[in-house]
Amino acid sequence: MEPDRLPRIEEIVARTQAAYRDPVRYLITIGRQRTADRIVAQTSTQPTRSPAGWRATLSRLMMQPATGIPILLIVLYFGLYKFVGQVGAGLAVNFLERQIFDGYVSPFVTRLVEHIIPWPTFSSLIVGEYGVITLGVKYAVAIILPIVTTFFLVFAIIEDTGYLPRLAMLLDRAFKAIGLSGRAVIPMVLGFGCDTMATMVTRVLETTRERLIATLLLALAIPCSAQLGVILALLSHRPLGLAIWAGVVSAVFLLVGFLSARLMPGQAPSFYMEIPPLRLPSLRNVLAKTYARIEWYLLEVLPLFAWASVVIWLGQLTHLFQLAVSLLEPLVRFIGLPPPAAVAFLFGFFRRDYGAAGLYDLDSTGALTGVQLVVAMVTMTLFLPCIAQFLMMYKERGWKAALAIGAFIFPFAFGVGYVLNAALTALGVQI
């Protein structure tokens, strides 16, 4: 294309878009679909009545609110709560953390490193309270890896069946109320795997307004798979606490989305999506997708845990870490948590799942009551996005949007934590 013609082409596109309410891409797609349907109608014949098999019946049930919502709740209960929460975050984490790492790996590495490096200042980089092996690798492999593995397995099964497009159709009307369309189900569901990756996937949304609202909601109220797994592990034996956490986070998601849709200028998004056939998942596809995502986790996320330990070690040497913790302690006490919880929230800025794992350690020592645990989990879920997600927000939305989202989320999360703690305490709720 000749460069001098580009302004003229852009002018034609802008003038064409001004004549229509819906995006031009949407109109072109709809026109193309209608043309294809017309050609098919002219060149082929269909039986007067096509037999409705169980797949077609189930597909319709998945997209109708009266039956689709119960099906969604069943998928969430068995897929996330039972499999990810109890098998991944319960049995697998307990085995790897307590029997493998605490029983063999950490003691062996500690003795080896202290023998090779007799200076505590340097040996503490590898072993010790915040060592690369005893904290970073332990969190990444013993706590987070089994959780994301079980989540990726469930997600691959759901993806391979063709359920996601039907879920998009089911939730389209509800998402319209928060300024999104059913297409936003894709980044939202991916956010339960990794919010950083999901923020990048918001590119599939039609308008800048929709992409901005989705980015805000991902940063605020969508826990990544590892964080969600830790939350399910800690609250799986406290059904009331889990219900309160899910209710508060869902209410925040809907409220902030609703207000954002009313305050941000722009038109409501249009929605179209082809529905693929419903099918039984292929074991080969499920295992291949799960393997690819675990490989991504090990290559991309594991080094971040190691670097986080290095940063914390440097922060301890320079006393910046203690300064940051001391600044967070008043906010932690403000929402009714003990001061040691400030360390977990500081971890959460490096990685959300890192912070949730810190709360896991606190709870395992009996430092948190049931109410404090729920308040901590709600606040941690709504807390600032991790560094990786923040950088992705900058890349996709720009500095102004990334800083504005961070400036809103930080006080908002602690505000919700304060109100929740005050309400549960006043009502005398026992969790």
Secondary structure, DSSP 4 states (H G I P E B T S, - for coil): --GGGHHHHHHHHHHHHHT-SS-HHHHHHHHHHHHHHHHHHHH----SS----HHHHHHHHHHSHHHHHHHHHHHIIIIIIIIIIIIIIIIIHHIIIIIIIIIIIHHHHHHHHHHH---HHHHTTTSSTT-IIIIIIIIIIIIIHHHHHHHHHHHHHHHHHTHHHHHHHHHHHHHHTTT--GGGHHHHHHHTT-HHHHHHHGGGSSSHHHHHHHHHHHHHH---HHHHHHHHHHHTT-HHHHHHHHHHHHHHHHHHHHHHHHHS-SPPPP-----PPP-PPPHHHHHHHHHHHHHHIIIIIHHHHHHHHHHHHHHHHHTHHHHHHHHHHHHHHHTT--TTHHHHHHHHHH-HHHHHHHHHHHHHTT-S-HHHHHHHHHHHHHSPPPHHHHHHHHHHH-HHHHHHHHHHHHHHHHHHHHHHHHHHHHHT---
